[in-house]
Amino acid sequence: MDMSEHAHIGDAFMELTKKMIEDPGKYMEAQVGLWNDYMTLWRNTTMRMLGGEESEPVIEPEKGDRRFKDEEWQENEVFGFIKQSYLLTARFMNSTVNDVEGLDAQTARKVDFYTRQFADAIAPHQFRHDQP
């Protein structure tokens, strides 16, 4: 990727930011929703780790998402927390940038593409726990 491509990415996200600033209440509401989901996840994980009630996951991977197929992602509370934290954050990032109104189609596609690429790059399955 050359420097001109980096500039185009920056321009797309600058335009996104300008549009987001025009409706701050919408994004505050999205932040509150994310915060509530995290509090529910924290509560559920804490209760399970203390031997309390079993609860449904706050979020599950989409059907066909093979990144979390290893049993550790379901059986280990810490890994389950990491998986759900990631899924909540990725959903928040993707839905937030896709809900921005007023972007031209090309900019919206760029922002969506690069946001999904970033979310995929930080997915916890990318990091192996058995490496030094």
Secondary structure as the mmCIF struct_conf table of DSSP 4:
data_model
#
loop_
_struct_conf.conf_type_id
_struct_conf.id
_struct_conf.beg_label_comp_id
_struct_conf.beg_label_asym_id
_struct_conf.beg_label_seq_id
_struct_conf.end_label_comp_id
_struct_conf.end_label_asym_id
_struct_conf.end_label_seq_id
HELX_RH_AL_P HELX_RH_AL_P1 MET A 3 ILE A 21
TURN_TY1_P TURN_TY1_P1 GLU A 22 GLU A 22
HELX_RH_AL_P HELX_RH_AL_P2 PRO A 24 MET A 49
TURN_TY1_P TURN_TY1_P2 LEU A 50 GLY A 51
BEND BEND1 VAL A 58 VAL A 58
HELX_LH_PP_P HELX_LH_PP_P1 PRO A 61 GLU A 62
TURN_TY1_P TURN_TY1_P3 LYS A 63 GLY A 64
HELX_RH_3T_P HELX_RH_3T_P1 ARG A 66 PHE A 68
BEND BEND2 ASP A 70 ASP A 70
TURN_TY1_P TURN_TY1_P4 GLU A 71 GLU A 71
HELX_RH_AL_P HELX_RH_AL_P3 GLU A 72 GLU A 75
HELX_RH_AL_P HELX_RH_AL_P4 GLU A 77 ASN A 98
TURN_TY1_P TURN_TY1_P5 ASP A 99 ASP A 99
BEND BEND3 GLY A 102 GLY A 102
HELX_RH_AL_P HELX_RH_AL_P5 ALA A 105 ALA A 121
TURN_TY1_P TURN_TY1_P6 ILE A 122 ILE A 122
HELX_RH_3T_P HELX_RH_3T_P2 PRO A 124 GLN A 126
BEND BEND4 PHE A 127 PHE A 127
TURN_TY1_P TURN_TY1_P7 HIS A 129 ASP A 130
#
